[in-house]
Amino acid sequence: MYLFVAVSQSRLTAIFLYMKLKYLLLMCFFGVILKGNAQFGFVKKSEIDVVKDSRIVVVLFNDSNYNASIQKAFDRYWKFNGGYIFVSDTMLKQYQNKPEYIYLVFSKSKASNKLKIKACSTEDDMNGLILTKKYKRKVTTDVLIANAFCSNKIDTPDWYPEMVRAVQLLNNFMDLAAMAKDDKSISTATLTKNYPTNKTALNDKTLYVLKSDNGLKGKEDGAQLWGNSYEVLDERDEMNKLILEQNPDALYFFSTKDAEYCNKLIVTASGTELMYYTSTKATDPCQCTAKDLKALKEMRVNANKVK
C-alpha cells in the first residue's frame, strides 16, 4: 500500500513537472512567434482620426544629419492635418504627458552597426520611426501607435532617403487603418500575414536589389523567379536615388535586423507602399532569396485573378 502511494505520488510529481515544462515551452514558442512578427500598427480603428488630427512632436536627437533629414522628410511627405513641431529631446519637458500631443521618434535597434544617434529604444527591438502616445526613453507597446522600419546600415548620405521611406510607410499604414472595417483588420497578425495594399501595383514593375542583398545562388534567375525585370544595384546611392525620384515603375528590396530577427520588405518606390514582408531568425543573412521572389510573384498572380 505505502509503496503504491509513494510510486503514485512520484508519478504525479513527474507528470506535473512535465506538464509545467511543456506549458512553459509552449508559451516561449508563442512568444517567439509573436515577437518575430513585425508590429506595423498598434492603434485601434476608433483612434485613427484622433491620431491624424493630433499635433505631432517630432523629437530631434544629437545627430545633425538625422535632424535635418527628418525635418525635410516630414515637411514634404507627412499627409495629415493636426500640425507638428520639431523639438530637441533636451527641451521636451513642457510637451510631455499632455493628451493633445503624440510623438514621433527614432528607435535604434541593438543590431544597428553604424548609427551613432542618441535615440530611443522600444520594448520590442526595432530600428526605425515610431509614433507613440507618450515620450519615453524606452517606449512600451501599450503607448505605441505605429512604426516603420529603417535599414541598420544608415550612413550620413542615407538619412534623408531612409526618412522619406519611413514617413511614407507611416502614411500608408494610417490610410489603410482608416479604411479598415474593424480593429481585427489592423491587428498585428492580419498585417504581417498579408499587408492589405493593392497587390496589382506589382504589375510591370522592376525589382531593384542591392548587390549586398542579392541572395540568389548559382543559376537562379531573378527575372524568371519574379516574372518581371530584376536589377542588381552595386551602390546604396543608386537605391537612394530610386527612393527620392519616386520611380513609378520600381519596387525595391530592403531588410532590417534586430537582435533576434531579420525583417525583409519589398515596397513600391512611388508613394512607398509595402508589398511584401517576412520575418525570419537573425541567423538569416537577410538577403532577397528565390523563396522571397516566388512568394512575391504568387501575390501578383493571385491579385490579377481577383481583379
N, C-alpha and C positions, 0 to 999 in steps of 0.2 A: 504494500500500500504506500509506504513512505517513499519507496524507490520510484513508484509510478508518478506520484505527485511531484517529486524532485525533477524527474525527467520532463514531465509536462510543463513545469514552470520554466525549465531551461529552454524547452522548445518554444514556449510562448515568448520568452525574452528574446530569443533568436529571431522569431518571426516579427516581433515588434521592431527590433533594430533594423531588420531587413526592409520592412515597410517604410520606416522613417528615412533610411538611406535612399530608398527608391523615390520617395516623395521629394527629398532634397535635390536629388539628381534631376528629377523631372522639372522642379522649379528652376534649377540652374539652366537647364536646356531651354525652357521657355524664356528665361531672362536673356539668354544669348540671342535667341531668335528675335525678340522684341527690340533689343538694343541694336542689333545688326541692321534693322530696318531704318532707313533714313526718315526722320520725322520732319517733313516739309512744313506741316501745319499743326498747330495745337489749339487754334481758336474755334469757338463754337459759331455756327452759322448766325445765330442771333446777335453776335458781337461784331460781325463783319462791317456793317455800316458805321458803327461807333468807332471802330478802328480806323476806317477810311477817313472819317471826319475829325479824328483826334489830331492834336498838334504833336508833331514828332520832334523829339530832341535827338539830333544826330550827334553822337558822342565822338569827340575828337581825342586822339591819343598823342603820344610823344613822337610819332613818325610824320614828318612834314610831307613826304610823298603820299602816304595814306590820306592825310588830312586834305590835301589839295585834290586828290582823286575822288574821294567820297563826296566832297562838296560839289565838284563839277558833275559827277555822275548823277547825284541826287537832283541838282538844279535842272539838269537836262532831261532825265528819264522818269523821275517819280511822278505817278499819274494822279494821285488823289488830292482832295481839296482842303484838308484840315490845316495846312500850313506846316512849316517846320523851321527850326532854328539849329544852328551849329554851336555846340558848347564844349569847351575843353573838360576833360574828366576831372580836372582840379577845381572847376568852377560850378559843379553840379548841385551843390547843396540846396540852392533856392528852388530847384526844379524837381527834387526828389520827393517821393511819397505824395504826389498830387495826381488825382484821378484824371485830370484833363490832359495829361501828357502820357505818351508812350515813347519808348527809347529804341533807337537803332544803334547797335554796337557791333564791333568786330570781335568774334570769339576765336582764339588761337588754339589750334589743335596741338596736342603733345608731339605729334609726328611732324609738325612744321619744321623744316630744316634750314630755312633762310630768313624767316620772319624775325625781325628784331623789335617789332612793335610791342609796346606795353599795352596789352589788350585785356579783355575779359576771358573767362572760361565758362563752359556750360557743364551742367551735371552730366550730360552725355557728351563725350569728347567730340568736338566738332570744329571745323575750320571754315569760317565764312561769316556772312552778315546774319544777325538775328534781330527780330523785332520782339520786344519784351514789355510787359506791363509795368515792371519795376526795374530800376537800375541796381544791379549788384555786381560785385567783382566776380562772384560765381553765380551764374544765372541758373535757377532751378526750373524744372519742367513746368511747374504749376503757374509760372508767370510768363512762359514763352507764348508767342503768338505764331510766328513763322520763322523759317530760316532758309538760307540759300548758300550752297556750297561754294567754296573757292579752292583753287589749287594750293597744295602745300609748298609750292616752289616759287612763290611770288618774289620777284626781284624788283628793283627800282622801276624799270620800264613797264612792268606788268601790272602795277597797281591800278591804273585807270581802266584798262580793258577788263580786269577782274571785277572791279566795282560796277562797271557798266553791266556785265553779265549778271552779277548778283542782284543789283537793283531791279533789273528787268525780270529776273526769275521771281522775285518777291511780288512784283506787279502781276505776273502771270498767275501765281498762286492765289492772290487776293481776288482776281477776276473769277477764277474757277470756283473759289469758295462762295462768292456772292451768288453764282448761278446754281450751286449745288442744291439738291432738293431737301437734304437734311444733314444733321451732324455726322451721321454714319458715312455719308458720301465724301466727307473731307477728313475722315479718320486716317490715322497712320497706315493701317492695314490696307485700306482701299487705295490710297495714293501710291503706296510703294508697289502694290501688285500691278496696277495699270494706271499710271498717271493719266487723267482723263482729258488730255489735249487731243485735238483733231489729228489723227494719225495719217489722214490723207495728205497732210503737209509734208509727208515723207516722199511724195511722188516727185520724180525727176530732180532729185537733189544729189549733189556731190557730197560725199562724206570725207571730211578732212581729218587726218590723224597725224599728230607729231611723230617723227621717226622714233623718238624715245618711248612713245606709247603704242607703237605698232607691234602687236603680239602675234602676228601671223607667222606660221612656220613653214619652212620648205617651199613646197609648190602651192600652198594655199593662196588663192587669188581673191583679193578683197572685193574687186568689182563683181566677180562671179558670185561670191557668197552673199553680197549685199544686194546685187541685182541692178545697181546703178554705178556711177563713177565713184572711184575710191582713190583719193590722193594722199600721199605721204609727204608731209612738210618737214624740212630739215631744221627750221628755226622757230622759236616761240614768237618772234616778232611777225612772222608770216601769219600765224594763227591770230595774234592780236589785231592784225590789220583786217582780217575777216570779221572779227567781232565789232570793230569800230566802224567798218564800212556797212555793217548790217546787210551783208550779201544775201539777197532773197533766194538764191539758188544753192545755198550752202548749209550743210549740217557740220557740226564738229564734235569730236570726242574729247572729253577731259575726265580726269579722275582726281579724287582726293582721298587721303588716307588718315585714319586716326590710329590710336594705339592698338586697336583690335580689328578694324575693318577697312577694307578697300571699297570705295564707292565709285562706280563707273556711271557716267552720264553722257548722253548724246542730246544736243539741243540744236534748235534752228538758229541761224545767225541773225535772222531778221526778227526783231521783237522778242527774242530769246524765249522760246517755249521748250519745255522739257519733253522729249520724245521717248527716251529710254533711260531706265535706271535699274541697276542691280547692285547688290552688296554682297561681298564675299569676305573671307578671312583675310587678315592683314598680311598673311604669308603669300597671298596672291601678288604677282608683280604689278598688278593694277594697270594692265595694258588692254587694248582692244583686241579681242580674240575672234576666232572663227565662230565660236558659240555666240558671242555678242552680235555678230553680223547676221547670223542665221535668225536670231530672235528678232532683230530689227526688221529684217525682210518679212518675216512672218506677220509682224504687226502691220506693215504696209499692205501686204496682200489681203489680210483679213479686213482692214479698213476699207479697201476698194470693193470687197464683196458686199459690204453693208451699204455702201454709197448708192 
